[in-house]
Amino acid sequence: MYELDCDAAVVELLARLAAPRTVDEVCSVHPVRLDRFGIVLRIHYGPGDDHEDIRLRLPGVANHPDELAVQLDALLVEACMYPGPVRDGDA
């Protein structure tokens, strides 16, 4: 398991796949864990410590660091194609 330090734009892109309760309630999203099966994002809502951890499964298992890079790239491509949630007032 690895500690993550990701670019904010990458985390925002991955958050599209997390399907949080509602986008308007999200205050911040932070990567928490990464392993050979996926990445865990912590989504914070409103003031206080209201949060949830959401696991995004990689398209395949990564048994080697090179495979992890390929699987993360595939997950990012999927996130780019995902339309993302609709904010209140956008509909």
N, C-alpha and C positions, 0 to 999 in steps of 0.2 A: 504494500500500500504506500502511496506517495502523498506528501503534502503538496497542495497545488497553489500556484501563483499564476493566474491567467490574465491576459489582456481583458479589459472591461468589455470591449466589443465582442470578444469571443464568448464570454460568459452571458452577455445579453442575447446573443444568437442561440446558445444552447438553452437558455431559459424558455425560448419559444416551444421547445419540445417538452418542457416540464409540466405544462398545463396547470399553472397555479390557480387557486380559487377564483380570483379575478385580478386582472392586470392592474386595475386602479388601486387595489389594496397593497400591492407590492412596494416595499420601501427599498429593498436591496436583495441582491442575489450574489452568493459567494460559493465558489467550489470548495468542497470539504474533503473529498477523498477521490482517489483514482486507483483502480485495480485492473486486472486483466479482463474483467467482465463489464466494467462500466465506470461512470463518473457520478458522484453524488453532489447535488447542488443544495445549499441551504437557502431557503426563501424566507425573508423576514417580512412580516406584515405589520403595518401601523406601529405606534409607539409601544414600548415594552419589549418583552421577550417572546412575542407570538411569532413562531416560525414552524416550518416543516422542512424535512429533508426528503428530496426526491431523487431517486436513482434513475439515471438514463443508461439503459443497456447499450453496450457497443454492438454493432451489427454482427460481429464475430468475436471469438475469444482471442485475446492477444497473449501469446506465450513468450514473446520476446519484445524488447523495446522497439525494434523496427516494426513489428506487427502492431504495436500499440499506436504508433504514429499513423499507420495506414487506417486503423479502425477509428481513430479520432478524426482523421480527415473525412472518412465516410460519414461519421455522425454529423460533422459540420456541413457537409453537402446536404444531408437530410434536413438539417435545421434551415438551411438557405431556401430549400424548396417548400418548407412548411410555412403557411401563410401567417401563422401566429395568431394569438387571441385578439379579439376585437375589444377595444377600450369602450367604456360607457360613452355614449355620444357620437361614436364613429359610425354607427349603423344607420 
